Amino acid sequence: MITGEKVNLCSRNQADLIREAIWGSDEETNALDPMAGKIVNCLTFAIKTLDGKHIGTCGVYNFDARDGQIGIRIGDKEYWGKGYGTDAVSVLVNCCLTTLGIKRIWLKVLPTNARAIRCYEKCGFTRCGKMIYDGIEFVVMDRR
Ligand SMILES: CC(C)(COP(=O)(O)OP(=O)(O)OC[C@H]1O[C@@H](n2cnc3c(N)ncnc32)[C@H](O)[C@@H]1OP(=O)(O)O)[C@@H](O)C(=O)NCCC(=O)NCCS
């Protein structure tokens, strides 16, 4: 378990996996976070509040010592816009840089997803380009 100021990143139990599957069918969330891209390897975590409530998922994908892609989804919408995503990304980034030794962390985000972009900027990410995946244009952001 990795502890932040508002969340812990933990391994998932069976109930967490079922909850994630239910969140996975939410149209509003899927429109903000289209699942585009091939996954070669990944290290994923449940995001839990400090009192143990499971609110989302985050992880690092397709990583090696040089770079890795991160993703996050707060599945419980009651917890959007309250600082939980920013804390989870900060903890995840710290894990990537220190524990995993990844030099560059990057992510892709829809240009219309202003909340996510602001969250990533608060965690030190800057825009570094664009990419098109499955016909969808994404902003690419990174930090080292
Ligand atoms: C994106 C996500 C991880 C952000 O986490 P969060 O806990 O909701 O965000 P935070 O509260 O930590 O930070 C959001 C910031 O965006 C700002 N914000 C919210 N809506 C905004 C908008 N429409 N335009 C600009 N900024 C906005 C907030 O004010 C806050 O910034 P501030 O602290 O400077 O005031 C979360 O909302 C989520 O999982 N959303 C659904 C799935 C998704 O979009 N995943 C990311 C795919 S790339």
The ligand as an SDF file (V2000), in Angstrom:
LIG
                    3D

 48 50  0  0  0  0  0  0  0  0999 V2000
   -9.8280   13.3230  -14.0800 C   0  0  0  0  0  0  0  0  0  0  0  0
   -9.8660   12.9430  -12.5980 C   0  0  0  0  0  0  0  0  0  0  0  0
   -8.8690   11.8390  -12.3080 C   0  0  0  0  0  0  0  0  0  0  0  0
   -9.4840   14.1800  -11.7710 C   0  0  0  0  0  0  0  0  0  0  0  0
   -9.5620   13.8600  -10.4160 O   0  0  0  0  0  0  0  0  0  0  0  0
  -10.4450   14.8160   -9.4460 P   0  0  0  0  0  0  0  0  0  0  0  0
  -10.2920   14.3060   -8.0730 O   0  0  0  0  0  0  0  0  0  0  0  0
  -11.8330   14.9090  -10.0040 O   0  0  0  0  0  0  0  0  0  0  0  0
   -9.7130   16.2190   -9.6700 O   0  0  0  0  0  0  0  0  0  0  0  0
   -9.1190   17.2150   -8.5630 P   0  0  0  0  0  0  0  0  0  0  0  0
  -10.2360   17.6640   -7.6730 O   0  0  0  0  0  0  0  0  0  0  0  0
   -7.9410   16.5990   -7.9050 O   0  0  0  0  0  0  0  0  0  0  0  0
   -8.6040   18.4130   -9.4780 O   0  0  0  0  0  0  0  0  0  0  0  0
   -9.4350   18.9390  -10.4790 C   0  0  0  0  0  0  0  0  0  0  0  0
   -8.9890   20.3430  -10.8380 C   0  0  0  0  0  0  0  0  0  0  0  0
   -9.6420   20.6770  -12.0550 O   0  0  0  0  0  0  0  0  0  0  0  0
  -10.4060   21.8420  -11.8470 C   0  0  0  0  0  0  0  0  0  0  0  0
  -11.5690   21.7170  -12.7050 N   0  0  0  0  0  0  0  0  0  0  0  0
  -12.7050   21.0080  -12.5070 C   0  0  0  0  0  0  0  0  0  0  0  0
  -13.5320   21.1490  -13.5590 N   0  0  0  0  0  0  0  0  0  0  0  0
  -12.8960   21.9600  -14.4190 C   0  0  0  0  0  0  0  0  0  0  0  0
  -13.2310   22.4890  -15.6990 C   0  0  0  0  0  0  0  0  0  0  0  0
  -14.3850   22.1880  -16.2930 N   0  0  0  0  0  0  0  0  0  0  0  0
  -12.3280   23.3030  -16.3090 N   0  0  0  0  0  0  0  0  0  0  0  0
  -11.1480   23.6040  -15.7440 C   0  0  0  0  0  0  0  0  0  0  0  0
  -10.7690   23.1220  -14.5220 N   0  0  0  0  0  0  0  0  0  0  0  0
  -11.6490   22.3120  -13.8930 C   0  0  0  0  0  0  0  0  0  0  0  0
  -10.7200   21.8640  -10.3720 C   0  0  0  0  0  0  0  0  0  0  0  0
  -11.0820   23.1760   -9.9580 O   0  0  0  0  0  0  0  0  0  0  0  0
   -9.3840   21.3780   -9.8220 C   0  0  0  0  0  0  0  0  0  0  0  0
   -8.3880   22.3800   -9.8890 O   0  0  0  0  0  0  0  0  0  0  0  0
   -8.0360   23.3410   -8.6340 P   0  0  0  0  0  0  0  0  0  0  0  0
   -7.6440   22.4490   -7.5020 O   0  0  0  0  0  0  0  0  0  0  0  0
   -6.9230   24.1790   -9.1500 O   0  0  0  0  0  0  0  0  0  0  0  0
   -9.2780   24.1150   -8.3050 O   0  0  0  0  0  0  0  0  0  0  0  0
  -11.3120   12.4590  -12.1880 C   0  0  0  0  0  0  0  0  0  0  0  0
  -12.2070   13.5680  -12.2700 O   0  0  0  0  0  0  0  0  0  0  0  0
  -11.8230   11.3300  -13.0490 C   0  0  0  0  0  0  0  0  0  0  0  0
  -11.4180   10.1930  -12.8760 O   0  0  0  0  0  0  0  0  0  0  0  0
  -12.7080   11.6390  -14.0050 N   0  0  0  0  0  0  0  0  0  0  0  0
  -13.3580   10.6320  -14.8570 C   0  0  0  0  0  0  0  0  0  0  0  0
  -12.3850    9.8290  -15.7470 C   0  0  0  0  0  0  0  0  0  0  0  0
  -11.3160   10.6750  -16.3780 C   0  0  0  0  0  0  0  0  0  0  0  0
  -11.5590   11.7550  -16.9050 O   0  0  0  0  0  0  0  0  0  0  0  0
  -10.0950   10.1440  -16.3080 N   0  0  0  0  0  0  0  0  0  0  0  0
   -8.9240   10.7860  -16.9010 C   0  0  0  0  0  0  0  0  0  0  0  0
   -8.7520   10.3690  -18.3200 C   0  0  0  0  0  0  0  0  0  0  0  0
   -7.3020   11.0740  -19.0670 S   0  0  0  0  0  0  0  0  0  0  0  0
  1  2  1  0
  2  3  1  0
  2  4  1  0
  2 36  1  0
  4  5  1  0
  5  6  1  0
  6  7  2  0
  6  8  1  0
  6  9  1  0
  9 10  1  0
 10 11  2  0
 10 12  1  0
 10 13  1  0
 13 14  1  0
 14 15  1  0
 15 16  1  0
 15 30  1  0
 16 17  1  0
 17 18  1  0
 17 28  1  0
 18 19  1  0
 18 27  1  0
 19 20  2  0
 20 21  1  0
 21 22  1  0
 21 27  2  0
 22 23  1  0
 22 24  2  0
 24 25  1  0
 25 26  2  0
 26 27  1  0
 28 29  1  0
 28 30  1  0
 30 31  1  0
 31 32  1  0
 32 33  2  0
 32 34  1  0
 32 35  1  0
 36 37  1  0
 36 38  1  0
 38 39  2  0
 38 40  1  0
 40 41  1  0
 41 42  1  0
 42 43  1  0
 43 44  2  0
 43 45  1  0
 45 46  1  0
 46 47  1  0
 47 48  1  0
M  END
$$$$
